[in-house]
């Protein structure tokens, strides 16, 4: 299992929680970290309307993400 840990601010955390309500994609673990299932997120992105921005890329920055990981953990 490959995990990419990414530090986020409180504002970024709130933005992610508002943008992604699907618990198969984004959930909070026992430590309070946000965990994203990358495969589920990629499927979720396909359901977005063309005018909607990709929520994680906009909030975190695409250059900070490794989509070869199975999970993103935002701490």
HTML snippet that shows the backbone in 3Dmol.js (N, CA, C, O; Angstrom):
<script src="https://3Dmol.org/build/3Dmol-min.js"></script>
<div id="view" style="width:600px;height:400px;position:relative"></div>
<script>
const pdb = `
ATOM      1  N   UNK A   1       0.850  -1.166   0.000  1.00  0.00           N
ATOM      2  CA  UNK A   1       0.000   0.000   0.000  1.00  0.00           C
ATOM      3  C   UNK A   1       0.898   1.232   0.000  1.00  0.00           C
ATOM      4  O   UNK A   1       1.790   1.355   0.839  1.00  0.00           O
ATOM      5  N   UNK A   2       0.662   2.136  -0.935  1.00  0.00           N
ATOM      6  CA  UNK A   2       1.454   3.362  -0.987  1.00  0.00           C
ATOM      7  C   UNK A   2       0.610   4.538  -0.515  1.00  0.00           C
ATOM      8  O   UNK A   2      -0.526   4.734  -0.945  1.00  0.00           O
ATOM      9  N   UNK A   3       1.203   5.303   0.375  1.00  0.00           N
ATOM     10  CA  UNK A   3       0.515   6.442   0.992  1.00  0.00           C
ATOM     11  C   UNK A   3       1.373   7.674   0.804  1.00  0.00           C
ATOM     12  O   UNK A   3       2.581   7.641   1.036  1.00  0.00           O
ATOM     13  N   UNK A   4       0.751   8.755   0.386  1.00  0.00           N
ATOM     14  CA  UNK A   4       1.444  10.034   0.312  1.00  0.00           C
ATOM     15  C   UNK A   4       0.878  10.936   1.400  1.00  0.00           C
ATOM     16  O   UNK A   4      -0.312  11.250   1.402  1.00  0.00           O
ATOM     17  N   UNK A   5       1.734  11.348   2.320  1.00  0.00           N
ATOM     18  CA  UNK A   5       1.309  12.255   3.385  1.00  0.00           C
ATOM     19  C   UNK A   5       1.591  13.686   2.958  1.00  0.00           C
ATOM     20  O   UNK A   5       2.674  13.998   2.461  1.00  0.00           O
ATOM     21  N   UNK A   6       0.607  14.551   3.158  1.00  0.00           N
ATOM     22  CA  UNK A   6       0.710  15.945   2.743  1.00  0.00           C
ATOM     23  C   UNK A   6       0.205  16.816   3.889  1.00  0.00           C
ATOM     24  O   UNK A   6      -0.903  16.613   4.386  1.00  0.00           O
ATOM     25  N   UNK A   7       0.999  17.762   4.298  1.00  0.00           N
ATOM     26  CA  UNK A   7       0.576  18.708   5.325  1.00  0.00           C
ATOM     27  C   UNK A   7      -0.347  19.760   4.726  1.00  0.00           C
ATOM     28  O   UNK A   7      -0.080  20.287   3.645  1.00  0.00           O
ATOM     29  N   UNK A   8      -1.431  20.064   5.429  1.00  0.00           N
ATOM     30  CA  UNK A   8      -2.384  21.061   4.953  1.00  0.00           C
ATOM     31  C   UNK A   8      -2.715  22.034   6.077  1.00  0.00           C
ATOM     32  O   UNK A   8      -2.556  21.728   7.258  1.00  0.00           O
ATOM     33  N   UNK A   9      -3.173  23.201   5.679  1.00  0.00           N
ATOM     34  CA  UNK A   9      -3.632  24.184   6.653  1.00  0.00           C
ATOM     35  C   UNK A   9      -5.069  23.876   7.046  1.00  0.00           C
ATOM     36  O   UNK A   9      -5.736  23.065   6.404  1.00  0.00           O
ATOM     37  N   UNK A  10      -5.532  24.512   8.079  1.00  0.00           N
ATOM     38  CA  UNK A  10      -6.909  24.321   8.516  1.00  0.00           C
ATOM     39  C   UNK A  10      -7.893  24.780   7.438  1.00  0.00           C
ATOM     40  O   UNK A  10      -8.936  24.155   7.244  1.00  0.00           O
ATOM     41  N   UNK A  11      -7.564  25.869   6.737  1.00  0.00           N
ATOM     42  CA  UNK A  11      -8.443  26.351   5.663  1.00  0.00           C
ATOM     43  C   UNK A  11      -8.509  25.358   4.509  1.00  0.00           C
ATOM     44  O   UNK A  11      -9.582  25.134   3.950  1.00  0.00           O
ATOM     45  N   UNK A  12      -7.378  24.762   4.145  1.00  0.00           N
ATOM     46  CA  UNK A  12      -7.373  23.758   3.076  1.00  0.00           C
ATOM     47  C   UNK A  12      -8.201  22.548   3.484  1.00  0.00           C
ATOM     48  O   UNK A  12      -8.935  21.987   2.671  1.00  0.00           O
ATOM     49  N   UNK A  13      -8.083  22.155   4.724  1.00  0.00           N
ATOM     50  CA  UNK A  13      -8.858  21.027   5.253  1.00  0.00           C
ATOM     51  C   UNK A  13     -10.361  21.294   5.119  1.00  0.00           C
ATOM     52  O   UNK A  13     -11.118  20.426   4.684  1.00  0.00           O
ATOM     53  N   UNK A  14     -10.778  22.490   5.493  1.00  0.00           N
ATOM     54  CA  UNK A  14     -12.193  22.866   5.396  1.00  0.00           C
ATOM     55  C   UNK A  14     -12.657  22.879   3.946  1.00  0.00           C
ATOM     56  O   UNK A  14     -13.771  22.447   3.648  1.00  0.00           O
ATOM     57  N   UNK A  15     -11.816  23.369   3.044  1.00  0.00           N
ATOM     58  CA  UNK A  15     -12.164  23.397   1.620  1.00  0.00           C
ATOM     59  C   UNK A  15     -12.365  21.990   1.077  1.00  0.00           C
ATOM     60  O   UNK A  15     -13.307  21.738   0.326  1.00  0.00           O
ATOM     61  N   UNK A  16     -11.481  21.076   1.456  1.00  0.00           N
ATOM     62  CA  UNK A  16     -11.609  19.691   0.991  1.00  0.00           C
ATOM     63  C   UNK A  16     -12.884  19.050   1.515  1.00  0.00           C
ATOM     64  O   UNK A  16     -13.579  18.354   0.775  1.00  0.00           O
ATOM     65  N   UNK A  17     -13.195  19.276   2.779  1.00  0.00           N
ATOM     66  CA  UNK A  17     -14.403  18.694   3.371  1.00  0.00           C
ATOM     67  C   UNK A  17     -15.671  19.247   2.721  1.00  0.00           C
ATOM     68  O   UNK A  17     -16.655  18.524   2.569  1.00  0.00           O
ATOM     69  N   UNK A  18     -15.651  20.521   2.339  1.00  0.00           N
ATOM     70  CA  UNK A  18     -16.810  21.112   1.656  1.00  0.00           C
ATOM     71  C   UNK A  18     -16.943  20.592   0.231  1.00  0.00           C
ATOM     72  O   UNK A  18     -18.054  20.387  -0.260  1.00  0.00           O
ATOM     73  N   UNK A  19     -15.811  20.379  -0.433  1.00  0.00           N
ATOM     74  CA  UNK A  19     -15.830  20.007  -1.852  1.00  0.00           C
ATOM     75  C   UNK A  19     -16.140  18.540  -2.098  1.00  0.00           C
ATOM     76  O   UNK A  19     -16.730  18.190  -3.120  1.00  0.00           O
ATOM     77  N   UNK A  20     -15.742  17.674  -1.155  1.00  0.00           N
ATOM     78  CA  UNK A  20     -15.904  16.228  -1.365  1.00  0.00           C
ATOM     79  C   UNK A  20     -16.705  15.653  -0.205  1.00  0.00           C
ATOM     80  O   UNK A  20     -16.193  15.512   0.905  1.00  0.00           O
ATOM     81  N   UNK A  21     -17.934  15.332  -0.463  1.00  0.00           N
ATOM     82  CA  UNK A  21     -18.817  14.800   0.571  1.00  0.00           C
ATOM     83  C   UNK A  21     -18.949  13.277   0.516  1.00  0.00           C
ATOM     84  O   UNK A  21     -19.545  12.673   1.408  1.00  0.00           O
ATOM     85  N   UNK A  22     -18.400  12.663  -0.517  1.00  0.00           N
ATOM     86  CA  UNK A  22     -18.485  11.218  -0.715  1.00  0.00           C
ATOM     87  C   UNK A  22     -17.499  10.514   0.222  1.00  0.00           C
ATOM     88  O   UNK A  22     -16.289  10.692   0.084  1.00  0.00           O
ATOM     89  N   UNK A  23     -17.991   9.727   1.160  1.00  0.00           N
ATOM     90  CA  UNK A  23     -17.134   9.061   2.138  1.00  0.00           C
ATOM     91  C   UNK A  23     -16.337   7.903   1.542  1.00  0.00           C
ATOM     92  O   UNK A  23     -15.411   7.410   2.186  1.00  0.00           O
ATOM     93  N   UNK A  24     -16.666   7.462   0.344  1.00  0.00           N
ATOM     94  CA  UNK A  24     -15.838   6.467  -0.338  1.00  0.00           C
ATOM     95  C   UNK A  24     -14.562   7.113  -0.874  1.00  0.00           C
ATOM     96  O   UNK A  24     -13.563   6.435  -1.113  1.00  0.00           O
ATOM     97  N   UNK A  25     -14.609   8.419  -1.057  1.00  0.00           N
ATOM     98  CA  UNK A  25     -13.475   9.167  -1.590  1.00  0.00           C
ATOM     99  C   UNK A  25     -12.655   9.791  -0.457  1.00  0.00           C
ATOM    100  O   UNK A  25     -11.435   9.637  -0.410  1.00  0.00           O
ATOM    101  N   UNK A  26     -13.325  10.488   0.444  1.00  0.00           N
ATOM    102  CA  UNK A  26     -12.660  11.240   1.501  1.00  0.00           C
ATOM    103  C   UNK A  26     -13.279  10.899   2.847  1.00  0.00           C
ATOM    104  O   UNK A  26     -14.496  10.977   3.018  1.00  0.00           O
ATOM    105  N   UNK A  27     -12.444  10.525   3.794  1.00  0.00           N
ATOM    106  CA  UNK A  27     -12.935  10.248   5.135  1.00  0.00           C
ATOM    107  C   UNK A  27     -11.901  10.698   6.158  1.00  0.00           C
ATOM    108  O   UNK A  27     -10.738  10.920   5.821  1.00  0.00           O
ATOM    109  N   UNK A  28     -12.327  10.831   7.397  1.00  0.00           N
ATOM    110  CA  UNK A  28     -11.451  11.227   8.485  1.00  0.00           C
ATOM    111  C   UNK A  28     -11.066   9.988   9.272  1.00  0.00           C
ATOM    112  O   UNK A  28     -11.931   9.215   9.684  1.00  0.00           O
ATOM    113  N   UNK A  29      -9.754   9.794   9.485  1.00  0.00           N
ATOM    114  CA  UNK A  29      -9.310   8.615  10.234  1.00  0.00           C
ATOM    115  C   UNK A  29      -9.357   8.890  11.736  1.00  0.00           C
ATOM    116  O   UNK A  29      -9.755   9.975  12.161  1.00  0.00           O
ATOM    117  N   UNK A  30      -8.954   7.913  12.532  1.00  0.00           N
ATOM    118  CA  UNK A  30      -9.029   8.022  13.986  1.00  0.00           C
ATOM    119  C   UNK A  30      -8.166   9.149  14.542  1.00  0.00           C
ATOM    120  O   UNK A  30      -8.458   9.676  15.615  1.00  0.00           O
ATOM    121  N   UNK A  31      -7.110   9.525  13.827  1.00  0.00           N
ATOM    122  CA  UNK A  31      -6.218  10.597  14.268  1.00  0.00           C
ATOM    123  C   UNK A  31      -6.728  11.978  13.878  1.00  0.00           C
ATOM    124  O   UNK A  31      -6.157  12.990  14.283  1.00  0.00           O
ATOM    125  N   UNK A  32      -7.804  12.023  13.091  1.00  0.00           N
ATOM    126  CA  UNK A  32      -8.332  13.292  12.617  1.00  0.00           C
ATOM    127  C   UNK A  32      -7.767  13.719  11.272  1.00  0.00           C
ATOM    128  O   UNK A  32      -8.111  14.786  10.763  1.00  0.00           O
ATOM    129  N   UNK A  33      -6.889  12.879  10.687  1.00  0.00           N
ATOM    130  CA  UNK A  33      -6.344  13.180   9.363  1.00  0.00           C
ATOM    131  C   UNK A  33      -7.390  12.883   8.293  1.00  0.00           C
ATOM    132  O   UNK A  33      -8.234  12.004   8.463  1.00  0.00           O
ATOM    133  N   UNK A  34      -7.323  13.626   7.192  1.00  0.00           N
ATOM    134  CA  UNK A  34      -8.197  13.357   6.055  1.00  0.00           C
ATOM    135  C   UNK A  34      -7.508  12.353   5.148  1.00  0.00           C
ATOM    136  O   UNK A  34      -6.332  12.508   4.819  1.00  0.00           O
ATOM    137  N   UNK A  35      -8.241  11.324   4.745  1.00  0.00           N
ATOM    138  CA  UNK A  35      -7.689  10.274   3.885  1.00  0.00           C
ATOM    139  C   UNK A  35      -8.497  10.237   2.595  1.00  0.00           C
ATOM    140  O   UNK A  35      -9.728  10.209   2.618  1.00  0.00           O
ATOM    141  N   UNK A  36      -7.789  10.237   1.474  1.00  0.00           N
ATOM    142  CA  UNK A  36      -8.422  10.171   0.154  1.00  0.00           C
ATOM    143  C   UNK A  36      -7.998   8.880  -0.520  1.00  0.00           C
ATOM    144  O   UNK A  36      -6.806   8.595  -0.644  1.00  0.00           O
ATOM    145  N   UNK A  37      -8.977   8.102  -0.955  1.00  0.00           N
ATOM    146  CA  UNK A  37      -8.728   6.929  -1.776  1.00  0.00           C
ATOM    147  C   UNK A  37      -8.532   7.457  -3.199  1.00  0.00           C
ATOM    148  O   UNK A  37      -9.475   7.960  -3.810  1.00  0.00           O
ATOM    149  N   UNK A  38      -7.320   7.344  -3.720  1.00  0.00           N
ATOM    150  CA  UNK A  38      -6.983   7.961  -5.002  1.00  0.00           C
ATOM    151  C   UNK A  38      -7.817   7.375  -6.145  1.00  0.00           C
ATOM    152  O   UNK A  38      -8.302   8.125  -6.992  1.00  0.00           O
ATOM    153  N   UNK A  39      -7.990   6.067  -6.184  1.00  0.00           N
ATOM    154  CA  UNK A  39      -8.782   5.444  -7.259  1.00  0.00           C
ATOM    155  C   UNK A  39     -10.227   5.951  -7.225  1.00  0.00           C
ATOM    156  O   UNK A  39     -10.802   6.259  -8.269  1.00  0.00           O
ATOM    157  N   UNK A  40     -10.806   6.036  -6.039  1.00  0.00           N
ATOM    158  CA  UNK A  40     -12.178   6.533  -5.904  1.00  0.00           C
ATOM    159  C   UNK A  40     -12.249   8.014  -6.274  1.00  0.00           C
ATOM    160  O   UNK A  40     -13.241   8.464  -6.847  1.00  0.00           O
ATOM    161  N   UNK A  41     -11.214   8.762  -5.950  1.00  0.00           N
ATOM    162  CA  UNK A  41     -11.189  10.180  -6.302  1.00  0.00           C
ATOM    163  C   UNK A  41     -11.164  10.367  -7.816  1.00  0.00           C
ATOM    164  O   UNK A  41     -11.850  11.244  -8.341  1.00  0.00           O
ATOM    165  N   UNK A  42     -10.389   9.562  -8.517  1.00  0.00           N
ATOM    166  CA  UNK A  42     -10.323   9.677  -9.972  1.00  0.00           C
ATOM    167  C   UNK A  42     -11.677   9.384 -10.611  1.00  0.00           C
ATOM    168  O   UNK A  42     -12.054  10.035 -11.586  1.00  0.00           O
ATOM    169  N   UNK A  43     -12.408   8.417 -10.076  1.00  0.00           N
ATOM    170  CA  UNK A  43     -13.762   8.133 -10.560  1.00  0.00           C
ATOM    171  C   UNK A  43     -14.684   9.306 -10.218  1.00  0.00           C
ATOM    172  O   UNK A  43     -15.497   9.719 -11.045  1.00  0.00           O
ATOM    173  N   UNK A  44     -14.557   9.838  -9.003  1.00  0.00           N
ATOM    174  CA  UNK A  44     -15.351  10.988  -8.569  1.00  0.00           C
ATOM    175  C   UNK A  44     -15.138  12.185  -9.501  1.00  0.00           C
ATOM    176  O   UNK A  44     -16.098  12.873  -9.848  1.00  0.00           O
ATOM    177  N   UNK A  45     -13.887  12.439  -9.909  1.00  0.00           N
ATOM    178  CA  UNK A  45     -13.584  13.566 -10.797  1.00  0.00           C
ATOM    179  C   UNK A  45     -14.315  13.448 -12.122  1.00  0.00           C
ATOM    180  O   UNK A  45     -14.696  14.458 -12.714  1.00  0.00           O
ATOM    181  N   UNK A  46     -14.513  12.218 -12.594  1.00  0.00           N
ATOM    182  CA  UNK A  46     -15.207  12.014 -13.869  1.00  0.00           C
ATOM    183  C   UNK A  46     -16.671  12.431 -13.788  1.00  0.00           C
ATOM    184  O   UNK A  46     -17.284  12.744 -14.809  1.00  0.00           O
ATOM    185  N   UNK A  47     -17.236  12.438 -12.581  1.00  0.00           N
ATOM    186  CA  UNK A  47     -18.638  12.810 -12.415  1.00  0.00           C
ATOM    187  C   UNK A  47     -18.832  14.313 -12.286  1.00  0.00           C
ATOM    188  O   UNK A  47     -19.964  14.794 -12.323  1.00  0.00           O
ATOM    189  N   UNK A  48     -17.736  15.066 -12.133  1.00  0.00           N
ATOM    190  CA  UNK A  48     -17.844  16.514 -12.001  1.00  0.00           C
ATOM    191  C   UNK A  48     -18.247  17.129 -13.327  1.00  0.00           C
ATOM    192  O   UNK A  48     -17.887  16.628 -14.392  1.00  0.00           O
ATOM    193  N   UNK A  49     -18.983  18.201 -13.254  1.00  0.00           N
ATOM    194  CA  UNK A  49     -19.358  18.927 -14.456  1.00  0.00           C
ATOM    195  C   UNK A  49     -18.119  19.614 -15.016  1.00  0.00           C
ATOM    196  O   UNK A  49     -17.217  19.975 -14.260  1.00  0.00           O
ATOM    197  N   UNK A  50     -18.068  19.796 -16.321  1.00  0.00           N
ATOM    198  CA  UNK A  50     -16.873  20.390 -16.936  1.00  0.00           C
ATOM    199  C   UNK A  50     -16.462  21.746 -16.342  1.00  0.00           C
ATOM    200  O   UNK A  50     -15.276  22.071 -16.310  1.00  0.00           O
ATOM    201  N   UNK A  51     -17.419  22.520 -15.881  1.00  0.00           N
ATOM    202  CA  UNK A  51     -17.069  23.834 -15.342  1.00  0.00           C
ATOM    203  C   UNK A  51     -16.555  23.753 -13.898  1.00  0.00           C
ATOM    204  O   UNK A  51     -15.973  24.714 -13.395  1.00  0.00           O
ATOM    205  N   UNK A  52     -16.766  22.619 -13.237  1.00  0.00           N
ATOM    206  CA  UNK A  52     -16.266  22.451 -11.872  1.00  0.00           C
ATOM    207  C   UNK A  52     -14.766  22.175 -11.893  1.00  0.00           C
ATOM    208  O   UNK A  52     -14.262  21.455 -12.756  1.00  0.00           O
ATOM    209  N   UNK A  53     -14.082  22.751 -10.946  1.00  0.00           N
ATOM    210  CA  UNK A  53     -12.639  22.517 -10.829  1.00  0.00           C
ATOM    211  C   UNK A  53     -12.393  21.227 -10.055  1.00  0.00           C
ATOM    212  O   UNK A  53     -13.235  20.797  -9.267  1.00  0.00           O
ATOM    213  N   UNK A  54     -11.248  20.621 -10.281  1.00  0.00           N
ATOM    214  CA  UNK A  54     -10.853  19.429  -9.527  1.00  0.00           C
ATOM    215  C   UNK A  54     -10.495  19.860  -8.113  1.00  0.00           C
ATOM    216  O   UNK A  54      -9.504  20.564  -7.924  1.00  0.00           O
ATOM    217  N   UNK A  55     -11.279  19.454  -7.111  1.00  0.00           N
ATOM    218  CA  UNK A  55     -11.156  20.035  -5.772  1.00  0.00           C
ATOM    219  C   UNK A  55      -9.800  19.848  -5.095  1.00  0.00           C
ATOM    220  O   UNK A  55      -9.315  20.778  -4.451  1.00  0.00           O
ATOM    221  N   UNK A  56      -9.183  18.699  -5.218  1.00  0.00           N
ATOM    222  CA  UNK A  56      -7.907  18.495  -4.531  1.00  0.00           C
ATOM    223  C   UNK A  56      -6.790  19.249  -5.249  1.00  0.00           C
ATOM    224  O   UNK A  56      -5.957  19.882  -4.600  1.00  0.00           O
ATOM    225  N   UNK A  57      -6.764  19.189  -6.570  1.00  0.00           N
ATOM    226  CA  UNK A  57      -5.720  19.870  -7.320  1.00  0.00           C
ATOM    227  C   UNK A  57      -5.758  21.378  -7.098  1.00  0.00           C
ATOM    228  O   UNK A  57      -4.712  22.017  -6.979  1.00  0.00           O
ATOM    229  N   UNK A  58      -6.952  21.943  -7.044  1.00  0.00           N
ATOM    230  CA  UNK A  58      -7.087  23.385  -6.830  1.00  0.00           C
ATOM    231  C   UNK A  58      -6.664  23.756  -5.409  1.00  0.00           C
ATOM    232  O   UNK A  58      -5.977  24.758  -5.211  1.00  0.00           O
ATOM    233  N   UNK A  59      -7.061  22.971  -4.437  1.00  0.00           N
ATOM    234  CA  UNK A  59      -6.785  23.278  -3.039  1.00  0.00           C
ATOM    235  C   UNK A  59      -5.332  23.022  -2.668  1.00  0.00           C
ATOM    236  O   UNK A  59      -4.718  23.847  -1.991  1.00  0.00           O
ATOM    237  N   UNK A  60      -4.772  21.903  -3.094  1.00  0.00           N
ATOM    238  CA  UNK A  60      -3.430  21.485  -2.681  1.00  0.00           C
ATOM    239  C   UNK A  60      -2.370  21.853  -3.717  1.00  0.00           C
ATOM    240  O   UNK A  60      -1.240  22.189  -3.361  1.00  0.00           O
ATOM    241  N   UNK A  61      -2.731  21.789  -4.985  1.00  0.00           N
ATOM    242  CA  UNK A  61      -1.780  22.022  -6.068  1.00  0.00           C
ATOM    243  C   UNK A  61      -1.377  20.700  -6.694  1.00  0.00           C
ATOM    244  O   UNK A  61      -0.925  19.793  -5.995  1.00  0.00           O
ATOM    245  N   UNK A  62      -1.532  20.586  -7.978  1.00  0.00           N
ATOM    246  CA  UNK A  62      -1.277  19.332  -8.682  1.00  0.00           C
ATOM    247  C   UNK A  62       0.186  18.908  -8.567  1.00  0.00           C
ATOM    248  O   UNK A  62       0.486  17.715  -8.583  1.00  0.00           O
ATOM    249  N   UNK A  63       1.096  19.871  -8.452  1.00  0.00           N
ATOM    250  CA  UNK A  63       2.519  19.537  -8.360  1.00  0.00           C
ATOM    251  C   UNK A  63       2.868  18.827  -7.058  1.00  0.00           C
ATOM    252  O   UNK A  63       3.933  18.218  -6.958  1.00  0.00           O
ATOM    253  N   UNK A  64       1.991  18.895  -6.060  1.00  0.00           N
ATOM    254  CA  UNK A  64       2.229  18.252  -4.769  1.00  0.00           C
ATOM    255  C   UNK A  64       1.642  16.849  -4.674  1.00  0.00           C
ATOM    256  O   UNK A  64       1.792  16.189  -3.646  1.00  0.00           O
ATOM    257  N   UNK A  65       0.976  16.383  -5.727  1.00  0.00           N
ATOM    258  CA  UNK A  65       0.246  15.116  -5.666  1.00  0.00           C
ATOM    259  C   UNK A  65       0.913  14.034  -6.518  1.00  0.00           C
ATOM    260  O   UNK A  65       1.357  14.295  -7.636  1.00  0.00           O
ATOM    261  N   UNK A  66       0.976  12.829  -5.976  1.00  0.00           N
ATOM    262  CA  UNK A  66       1.487  11.665  -6.701  1.00  0.00           C
ATOM    263  C   UNK A  66       0.314  10.703  -6.900  1.00  0.00           C
ATOM    264  O   UNK A  66      -0.062   9.974  -5.983  1.00  0.00           O
ATOM    265  N   UNK A  67      -0.257  10.708  -8.099  1.00  0.00           N
ATOM    266  CA  UNK A  67      -1.433   9.893  -8.368  1.00  0.00           C
ATOM    267  C   UNK A  67      -1.118   8.409  -8.510  1.00  0.00           C
ATOM    268  O   UNK A  67      -2.017   7.608  -8.766  1.00  0.00           O
ATOM    269  N   UNK A  68       0.140   8.036  -8.348  1.00  0.00           N
ATOM    270  CA  UNK A  68       0.499   6.622  -8.304  1.00  0.00           C
ATOM    271  C   UNK A  68       0.297   6.047  -6.906  1.00  0.00           C
ATOM    272  O   UNK A  68       0.360   4.833  -6.716  1.00  0.00           O
ATOM    273  N   UNK A  69       0.058   6.910  -5.936  1.00  0.00           N
ATOM    274  CA  UNK A  69      -0.218   6.466  -4.566  1.00  0.00           C
ATOM    275  C   UNK A  69      -1.625   5.895  -4.487  1.00  0.00           C
ATOM    276  O   UNK A  69      -2.494   6.241  -5.286  1.00  0.00           O
ATOM    277  N   UNK A  70      -1.839   5.015  -3.512  1.00  0.00           N
ATOM    278  CA  UNK A  70      -3.182   4.485  -3.299  1.00  0.00           C
ATOM    279  C   UNK A  70      -4.019   5.435  -2.445  1.00  0.00           C
ATOM    280  O   UNK A  70      -5.236   5.523  -2.607  1.00  0.00           O
ATOM    281  N   UNK A  71      -3.352   6.142  -1.536  1.00  0.00           N
ATOM    282  CA  UNK A  71      -4.047   7.056  -0.643  1.00  0.00           C
ATOM    283  C   UNK A  71      -3.256   8.342  -0.471  1.00  0.00           C
ATOM    284  O   UNK A  71      -2.025   8.329  -0.451  1.00  0.00           O
ATOM    285  N   UNK A  72      -3.982   9.464  -0.347  1.00  0.00           N
ATOM    286  CA  UNK A  72      -3.414  10.719   0.118  1.00  0.00           C
ATOM    287  C   UNK A  72      -3.860  10.864   1.563  1.00  0.00           C
ATOM    288  O   UNK A  72      -5.030  10.641   1.875  1.00  0.00           O
ATOM    289  N   UNK A  73      -2.952  11.232   2.441  1.00  0.00           N
ATOM    290  CA  UNK A  73      -3.304  11.496   3.837  1.00  0.00           C
ATOM    291  C   UNK A  73      -2.946  12.952   4.107  1.00  0.00           C
ATOM    292  O   UNK A  73      -1.775  13.331   4.069  1.00  0.00           O
ATOM    293  N   UNK A  74      -3.948  13.750   4.374  1.00  0.00           N
ATOM    294  CA  UNK A  74      -3.743  15.169   4.648  1.00  0.00           C
ATOM    295  C   UNK A  74      -3.706  15.367   6.157  1.00  0.00           C
ATOM    296  O   UNK A  74      -4.686  15.131   6.864  1.00  0.00           O
ATOM    297  N   UNK A  75      -2.534  15.810   6.628  1.00  0.00           N
ATOM    298  CA  UNK A  75      -2.341  15.966   8.074  1.00  0.00           C
ATOM    299  C   UNK A  75      -2.324  17.423   8.467  1.00  0.00           C
ATOM    300  O   UNK A  75      -2.171  17.742   9.646  1.00  0.00           O
TER     301      UNK A  75
END
`;
const viewer = $3Dmol.createViewer("view");
viewer.addModel(pdb, "pdb");
viewer.setStyle({}, {cartoon: {color: "spectrum"}});
viewer.zoomTo();
viewer.render();
</script>
